[in-house]
């Protein structure tokens, strides 16, 4: 309910509320900041550990880093404080109510974007905030920051981000350190799995996204269009796994209507645990994401680490890691974000990518030919489009510079 009220409130109310909350927290944090000459060695990491999904996995993988593990951090779960659903049990993680009386110096790294970042600190209270060196771990996807993000910069001592894309954006608004720490954990040490592509007799494509992260930005319709242009029902299947289906009933209805029209499209909205999610990746061949912008693109990185072909918009945070013989960045044009999105976020003069659907369809078709060299059956790509595009044109070598 709180999240719904916040989303529906006019910008001036959200901005005014954020200013008051930031002032309340800054008064305390600045009192002790002058006493802290460097980052305290005691480490506390906070995030939505029990919520599952991308935000939870990002915080978990951050904790898997050797330099973090060696400090034996205390972990705090912000799921309840940010009004998110609790989907799994994390026995080694403390609830925020168990941490409110902690007034000892510590470095606190909070894996929450505003306004959830503010909610967590308010839940902890001013006694906790005092004597804490606060680092915000933020992922943002657009070239401009909303007002509440800019207000929250007053509270933090440093910012950590998942990509150079996000680093460049936030660095425009602050002189405080902004450090890139990709949330990849043990995945960075994992070699891509050896896979048999097309083992089911079809090319199986996958896209995973959180509906609470904006359907317009995640852009599943573009993935569906490219897939439909490339394949007939007997050649391929597209599975779209949706997290937080309750975030937009209208968007769910739209996607379910498309599922009825397209026989080789499957919409999956049930909650999957880690084992089930692993099985989902292992039974698909291609990861397809024609997003308009990503702060990092965790599911893209996961798909790459598991050996899937990856076809994704060649812009924003995912370009830090999109390289390899089975990775294909899709060309795009820049366009203004829709006015209703800009108004909701309180930003102006902002653009994101519009991926080339026909090129994506052609690359998907060529992947099919590579996996089924003797099984060419059908091509539905728009007439007149240059179908001479080859996979080699869009391959990026592992050793290519970022």
C-alpha positions in Angstrom: 0.0 0.0 0.0 2.8 2.4 0.9 4.5 1.8 -2.4 1.2 2.4 -4.3 0.6 5.7 -2.5 4.2 6.8 -3.2 3.9 6.0 -6.9 0.5 7.8 -7.2 1.5 10.9 -5.3 2.3 14.1 -7.3 5.9 14.9 -7.8 5.8 18.0 -5.6 4.6 15.9 -2.6 7.2 13.2 -3.1 10.0 15.8 -3.5 8.8 17.7 -0.4 8.6 14.6 1.7 12.0 13.5 0.5 13.6 16.8 1.4 12.2 16.6 5.0 13.3 13.0 5.5 16.8 13.8 4.2 17.1 16.8 6.4 16.1 14.7 9.4 18.8 12.1 8.6 21.5 14.6 7.6 21.3 16.5 10.9 22.4 13.3 12.7 24.9 11.9 10.1 26.7 15.3 9.8 27.2 15.5 13.6 29.4 12.5 13.6 30.9 12.7 10.1 33.6 15.1 11.1 34.8 12.6 13.7 35.2 9.8 11.2 38.6 10.3 9.4 38.4 7.1 7.4 36.1 4.2 6.7 35.6 2.1 10.0 36.7 -1.5 9.7 33.5 -3.0 11.0 31.3 -3.6 8.0 27.5 -3.8 7.7 25.8 -4.7 4.5 22.1 -4.1 4.0 19.7 -5.2 1.2 16.5 -7.0 0.4 18.1 -10.4 1.1 14.8 -12.2 1.7 12.9 -10.7 -1.2 14.4 -12.8 -3.9 14.8 -11.5 -7.5 17.4 -9.3 -9.0 17.9 -6.9 -6.1 18.4 -9.8 -3.6 20.8 -11.7 -5.9 22.8 -8.5 -6.4 23.3 -8.0 -2.7 24.2 -11.7 -2.2 26.8 -11.6 -5.0 28.3 -8.4 -3.6 28.8 -10.3 -0.3 30.6 -13.2 -2.3 33.5 -10.9 -3.1 36.7 -12.0 -1.4 37.5 -8.5 0.0 34.0 -8.4 1.5 34.0 -12.0 2.9 37.4 -11.4 4.6 35.8 -8.6 6.6 33.1 -11.0 8.0 30.3 -8.4 7.5 27.1 -8.1 9.5 24.1 -8.4 7.1 20.8 -6.6 7.6 17.6 -7.5 5.8 15.7 -4.4 4.5 12.8 -6.3 2.9 10.1 -5.6 5.5 11.3 -2.0 5.9 10.9 -1.3 2.2 7.4 -3.0 2.1 8.6 -5.8 -0.3 7.3 -9.4 -0.3 9.3 -11.9 1.7 10.0 -14.9 -0.5 12.8 -16.8 1.2 14.3 -17.4 4.6 17.7 -16.0 5.4 18.8 -17.3 8.8 22.2 -15.6 8.8 20.8 -12.1 8.1 19.6 -9.8 10.9 16.2 -7.9 10.8 16.6 -4.1 11.0 14.8 -4.0 14.4 17.8 -6.0 15.8 20.2 -3.3 14.7 18.5 -0.1 15.8 20.5 0.3 19.0 23.8 -0.2 17.2 25.5 3.2 17.8 29.2 2.0 17.3 31.2 3.3 14.3 30.8 1.1 11.2 30.9 1.3 7.4 27.4 0.6 6.2 26.8 -0.3 2.5 23.1 -0.1 1.6 21.9 -1.9 -1.6 18.8 0.1 -2.1 17.8 2.8 -4.6 15.9 5.9 -3.3 13.3 6.1 -2.0 13.8 2.7 -0.4 17.2 3.8 0.7 15.5 6.5 2.8 12.9 4.0 4.2 15.6 1.7 5.5 17.6 4.5 7.2 14.4 5.9 8.8 13.5 2.4 10.0 16.9 2.2 11.7 16.7 5.6 13.2 19.1 8.4 14.1 20.8 6.5 16.8 22.0 3.9 14.3 22.9 6.5 11.7 25.2 8.4 14.1 28.9 7.4 13.7 28.2 5.4 10.5 30.1 5.9 7.3 27.3 5.4 4.7 27.9 4.0 1.3 25.0 3.8 -1.1 25.0 1.0 -3.7 22.8 2.4 -6.5 21.9 1.2 -9.9 20.3 3.8 -12.3 19.5 3.5 -15.9 18.8 7.0 -17.4 21.2 9.9 -18.1 19.5 12.1 -15.5 18.8 11.6 -11.8 15.4 12.2 -10.2 15.2 14.8 -7.4 14.9 12.3 -4.6 18.2 10.7 -5.7 20.0 14.1 -5.7 18.6 14.8 -2.2 20.0 11.5 -0.9 23.5 12.4 -2.1 23.6 14.7 1.0 23.4 11.7 3.3 26.1 9.4 1.8 29.9 9.5 2.1 30.5 7.4 -1.0 28.5 5.7 -3.8 29.1 2.3 -5.3 27.5 1.4 -8.7 27.4 -1.7 -10.9 28.6 -0.2 -14.1 30.7 2.6 -15.7 27.4 3.7 -17.3 25.8 4.5 -13.9 29.1 5.9 -12.6 29.2 8.6 -15.3 25.6 9.6 -14.6 25.9 9.9 -10.8 29.3 11.6 -11.1 27.7 14.5 -12.8 25.8 15.4 -9.6 28.5 14.9 -6.8 32.1 15.3 -6.0 31.9 12.3 -3.6 33.7 9.1 -4.7 31.7 6.9 -7.1 33.2 3.5 -7.5 32.3 0.7 -9.9 31.7 -2.7 -8.2 29.9 -5.2 -10.5 27.5 -7.5 -8.6 28.9 -10.7 -10.1 30.4 -12.5 -7.1 31.2 -16.2 -7.8 29.9 -15.9 -11.3 33.1 -14.1 -12.4 35.0 -17.3 -11.7 32.7 -19.5 -13.6 33.4 -20.7 -17.1 30.4 -20.8 -19.5 28.7 -24.2 -19.4 29.1 -26.6 -22.3 25.6 -26.8 -23.8 23.8 -28.7 -26.6 21.8 -26.0 -28.3 18.4 -26.8 -29.7 18.3 -30.1 -27.7 14.5 -29.8 -27.6 14.3 -29.7 -31.4 13.5 -26.0 -31.2 15.5 -22.9 -30.4 14.3 -21.8 -27.0 14.6 -18.1 -26.2 14.3 -16.5 -22.7 13.7 -13.1 -21.2 13.4 -12.4 -17.5 12.3 -9.0 -16.1 10.7 -7.4 -13.1 7.4 -5.6 -13.9 8.0 -3.3 -11.0 11.1 -2.0 -12.9 9.0 -0.4 -15.7 7.6 -2.3 -18.7 8.5 0.5 -21.0 12.2 0.3 -20.1 12.4 -3.4 -20.1 10.6 -3.4 -23.5 9.3 -7.0 -23.8 7.1 -6.0 -26.7 10.3 -5.4 -28.8 11.6 -8.9 -27.9 8.3 -10.5 -28.9 8.2 -8.6 -32.2 11.8 -9.6 -33.1 11.1 -13.2 -32.1 7.9 -13.4 -34.1 9.6 -12.0 -37.2 12.4 -14.6 -37.0 10.5 -17.8 -36.2 7.5 -19.9 -36.9 5.9 -21.9 -34.1 7.6 -25.2 -35.1 11.0 -23.6 -35.0 11.4 -21.8 -31.7 9.7 -20.8 -28.4 10.0 -17.6 -26.3 9.6 -17.8 -22.6 9.1 -14.5 -20.7 9.5 -14.9 -17.0 8.0 -12.0 -15.0 8.7 -11.0 -11.4 6.3 -8.8 -9.5 3.3 -9.4 -11.8 1.1 -7.6 -9.3 3.0 -4.3 -10.0 1.0 -3.7 -13.2 -2.2 -5.7 -13.8 -2.8 -3.8 -17.0 0.7 -4.8 -18.4 0.1 -8.4 -17.4 -3.2 -8.4 -19.3 -1.4 -7.0 -22.3 1.2 -9.7 -22.2 -1.3 -12.5 -21.6 -3.3 -11.2 -24.6 -0.2 -11.5 -26.8 0.4 -15.0 -25.4 -3.0 -16.1 -26.7 -2.2 -14.6 -30.2 1.3 -16.1 -30.5 1.4 -19.9 -30.1 5.1 -20.0 -29.4 5.1 -17.4 -26.7 4.9 -18.4 -23.0 4.3 -16.0 -20.1 5.6 -17.4 -16.8 4.7 -15.4 -13.7 5.0 -17.9 -10.9 7.7 -17.4 -8.3 10.8 -19.5 -8.9 13.4 -20.4 -6.3 17.1 -20.5 -7.2 17.0 -24.2 -8.2 14.0 -23.6 -10.5 15.6 -20.5 -12.0 18.7 -22.4 -12.7 16.6 -25.0 -14.5 15.0 -22.3 -16.5 18.3 -21.1 -17.8 19.5 -24.6 -18.5 16.5 -25.4 -20.7 16.9 -22.4 -23.0 19.4 -21.6 -25.7 19.2 -17.8 -26.2 18.7 -14.9 -23.9 16.9 -12.0 -25.6 16.6 -8.5 -24.1 15.8 -5.6 -26.3 15.7 -3.2 -23.3 15.8 0.5 -23.6 18.4 0.9 -20.8 20.0 -1.1 -18.0 22.0 0.0 -15.0 23.9 -3.3 -15.2 21.8 -6.2 -16.6 22.1 -9.0 -14.0 20.1 -11.5 -16.0 22.2 -10.9 -19.1 25.3 -11.6 -17.1 23.8 -14.7 -15.6 22.8 -16.0 -19.1 26.3 -15.3 -20.4 27.9 -17.2 -17.5 25.6 -20.2 -18.2 26.6 -20.3 -21.9 23.5 -19.1 -23.6 23.6 -17.0 -26.7 22.9 -13.4 -25.7 21.1 -10.9 -27.9 20.6 -7.5 -26.3 20.5 -3.8 -26.9 24.0 -2.5 -27.3 23.7 0.4 -24.9 24.0 1.3 -21.2 25.3 -0.8 -18.3 25.4 -4.2 -20.0 28.1 -3.0 -22.4 30.6 -3.3 -19.6 30.6 -7.1 -20.0 28.9 -7.9 -23.3 31.6 -9.6 -25.2 32.2 -13.1 -26.4 31.6 -15.4 -29.4 27.9 -15.9 -28.4 27.1 -12.3 -27.5 25.4 -9.9 -29.9 24.8 -6.3 -29.1 21.9 -4.9 -31.2 22.2 -1.5 -32.8 19.8 1.3 -31.7 18.8 4.9 -32.2 18.3 7.3 -29.3 14.9 8.7 -28.6 13.2 10.8 -26.0 11.7 8.9 -23.1 7.9 9.1 -23.0 6.5 12.2 -21.4 4.5 10.3 -18.8 7.7 8.5 -17.7 9.6 11.8 -17.5 6.8 13.4 -15.5 6.6 10.5 -13.1 10.4 10.5 -12.4 10.6 14.3 -12.4 13.4 14.4 -15.1 13.7 16.4 -18.3 15.6 16.2 -21.6 16.4 12.5 -21.2 16.8 9.8 -23.8 17.1 6.0 -24.0 17.7 3.5 -26.7 15.3 2.2 -29.3 16.8 -1.1 -30.5 16.6 -2.2 -34.1 14.0 -5.0 -34.1 14.7 -6.1 -37.7 18.4 -6.5 -37.0 17.6 -8.5 -33.8 15.3 -10.7 -35.8 18.0 -11.3 -38.4 20.6 -12.2 -35.8 18.1 -14.6 -34.1 17.6 -16.2 -37.5 21.3 -16.6 -38.0 21.7 -18.2 -34.6 19.0 -20.6 -35.6 21.0 -21.5 -38.7 24.1 -21.9 -36.6 22.3 -24.3 -34.3 20.3 -26.1 -37.0 22.5 -25.9 -40.1 20.4 -28.4 -42.0 17.0 -27.4 -40.6 16.1 -24.1 -42.4 12.3 -24.0 -42.5 10.9 -20.6 -42.4 11.7 -16.9 -42.4 9.2 -14.1 -41.6 11.6 -11.1 -41.4 10.2 -7.9 -42.9 10.6 -7.8 -46.6 13.1 -5.3 -47.8 15.2 -5.5 -44.7 18.9 -6.3 -45.3 19.2 -9.9 -44.4 22.9 -10.1 -45.3 23.7 -9.3 -41.7 26.0 -12.0 -40.4 26.7 -13.1 -36.8 30.4 -12.3 -37.3 29.5 -8.6 -37.8 28.1 -8.5 -34.3 30.4 -10.8 -32.4 32.6 -9.0 -29.8 35.8 -10.8 -28.9 36.4 -11.6 -25.2 39.5 -9.5 -25.3 37.9 -6.4 -26.8 38.3 -3.2 -24.8 35.4 -1.8 -22.9 
